[in-house]
Amino acid sequence: MSSMAGTGRIASMDQFRGYTVAGMFVVNFLGAFAVIHSVLKHNNTYFSYADSIMPSFLFACGFSYRLSLLRRLDQVGPSLAYRRILWRSLGLVLISLVVYGVGFSFKSWDEMTGQGVLRALAELLKADAWEVLAIIGVCQLLILPVVARSAWTRFGTMIGFSAAHFLMSYSFNYDFVSGQPNWMDDLWGTSGRRAWDGGFFGLLHWSVPMLAGTLAFDIINAAGRSRGSAAARMIAWGTLIMIVAYALSCFSTLYTADDRRTRENGEPIDIANSPVIPPLDRLADRSPANLLATAPLVEPEVPAKNYWMMDKRIVTIPFIWFSTGFALALYGLFVIACDRFGASLELFRLLGMNPLAAYIIHGIVERTVYAFVPRDSPLWWTMVGLVIFFAITLVFVRFLDRQKIYLRL
């Protein structure tokens, strides 16, 4: 912990970061309750509001990442700067494992065989390790070689990561994450185990919004005090990216219930036989209106799950690029409101200045409040629980702020 320097901050990014942390609190707490609409819950079939939060947080991390790395390169040189990033990234992974656990425990000494330990570590790497802090830590390492390089290099890396994810999903990764038979699970030793948030190979795609954040920093940095034009550029680019991502999601309309897989006993599975390569021969039989996918934030009917849905579990191309465009355009609005017109919310300031501490504290408070708010609570009691949870968390964060204590790595 250290005292926070009060100079050189970008108000819009502090507010945007605070917004993402506040949004994370809301969807994490409410997602457990039956009475809450699915748009406030994480989904694996469409882009919900809850699914917008994590990519936006990674976007904010990427913005700060390029800003801090460029400063350190000037101040201490490459060797010390990159070493600092390495230890910081590994520290985030360690904090994530300590706070959220490793997903397994050995019940007796007899279980700690070589095979048992290898299986536990394999499942940790496949699925259990990847909470948001660990994802941030590893994504920082993945993009470290290009963070200080040109905008075109970073954009090309984003495209390359998506191409690699597509090819791996075709080869094995869609089934690997879904817990379906595949050759990688045979090697990995985790057959039948599902992952979430993309699992191990989803890290490639989580790096996309982080790299987009570095590009947003370039736009802000080049604009200087003239932030209006910077905001317009980000809103325009973000909107274009969302349109392209939505257009790609329209491939999902080519699937029908007849495309579903079946078990050996003939029971259908909700995953398509060919989830990554869509049945393009059906394009000729569809009118343009019938090719339009359900709009984001609206839950669709899913005859067969596939790679072209906005799927957070797989971290598909339509999902990661739509959420990246959403974050970029939304941040453009924050630039207008905060940097141009001076708007500011104390809630966002508190959370945006100390996001790591707030994130750790909120998980502890959440578990305590859940003890008094059953999962089948009515809406009014669920909202009371949310208010209590928020209030307690903010008491701790505000105390740290008044003491000028900010958790940094």
Disulfide bonds with the S-S distance in Angstrom:
none
